[in-house]
Amino acid sequence: MDRPLRLISTNPVDQLARTVEALLVVAAAPLAVEELAEATQDDPERIQTALSLLSDRYREGRSGIVLEKVAGGWAFRAAREAGEACGRLFEKPVQRGLSHAALETLAIVAYLGPCTRPDIARIRGVAADSAVAGLVERGLIAEAGRDDGAGGAIRYKTTPLFERVFGLESLSQLPRLDDLGGDVDTIRERLHEIAEKRPA
């Protein structure tokens, strides 16, 4: 017995959702509503409606891929239940665990960036060359110009990949220092000390 053909919906919003879905699949980075509207030559409000439909279709626990708002745009990621298998298939440097030194360095750049290696070294109390180089290699931080003055040390900032890997829509979603465990006063004092010394 032949299976009945499954008809594709001709509803305009469904059609738009399928186009948005295709754009998100082929995109190398998260796409903002404005970028999706420009690519589809459609209204941003209709794009939002299409994204709502897709968010419901591709939500955690319902699909192997999940649509999420991250790094200032929208992107697909693997569902948590499939993350381990995906990690085995794609052995990328950014997917391997970060060392304690790398995490400390990344936190400093995220909260204080753009900042220089000497800034990071003063906060951590040890040289930061290796940790910074590793984070640049993984694409989690990038150069953001140079300091004024003699030497002109390179400044570093976090990248959109950092936001995507850590599931942040923007850096404003980083937890406040007061909300972090550990010796918050020491962390805050060190960060403020360096922040006050940095040129505006």
Rosetta blueprint (number, residue, H / E / L):
1 M L
2 D L
3 R L
4 P L
5 L L
6 R L
7 L L
8 I L
9 S L
10 T L
11 N L
12 P H
13 V H
14 D H
15 Q H
16 L H
17 A H
18 R H
19 T H
20 V H
21 E H
22 A H
23 L H
24 L H
25 V H
26 V H
27 A L
28 A L
29 A L
30 P L
31 L E
32 A L
33 V H
34 E H
35 E H
36 L H
37 A H
38 E H
39 A H
40 T H
41 Q L
42 D L
43 D L
44 P H
45 E H
46 R H
47 I H
48 Q H
49 T H
50 A H
51 L H
52 S H
53 L H
54 L H
55 S H
56 D H
57 R H
58 Y L
59 R L
60 E L
61 G L
62 R L
63 S L
64 G L
65 I E
66 V E
67 L E
68 E E
69 K E
70 V E
71 A L
72 G L
73 G E
74 W E
75 A E
76 F E
77 R E
78 A E
79 A L
80 R H
81 E H
82 A H
83 G H
84 E H
85 A H
86 C H
87 G H
88 R H
89 L H
90 F L
91 E L
92 K L
93 P H
94 V H
95 Q H
96 R L
97 G L
98 L L
99 S L
100 H H
101 A H
102 A H
103 L H
104 E H
105 T H
106 L H
107 A H
108 I H
109 V H
110 A H
111 Y H
112 L H
113 G L
114 P L
115 C E
116 T E
117 R H
118 P H
119 D H
120 I H
121 A H
122 R H
123 I H
124 R H
125 G L
126 V L
127 A L
128 A L
129 D H
130 S H
131 A H
132 V H
133 A H
134 G H
135 L H
136 V H
137 E H
138 R H
139 G L
140 L L
141 I E
142 A E
143 E E
144 A E
145 G E
146 R E
147 D L
148 D L
149 G L
150 A L
151 G L
152 G L
153 A L
154 I E
155 R E
156 Y E
157 K E
158 T E
159 T L
160 P H
161 L H
162 F H
163 E H
164 R H
165 V H
166 F L
167 G L
168 L L
169 E L
170 S L
171 L H
172 S H
173 Q H
174 L L
175 P L
176 R L
177 L H
178 D H
179 D H
180 L L
181 G L
182 G L
183 D L
184 V H
185 D H
186 T H
187 I H
188 R H
189 E H
190 R H
191 L H
192 H H
193 E H
194 I H
195 A H
196 E H
197 K H
198 R L
199 P L
200 A L
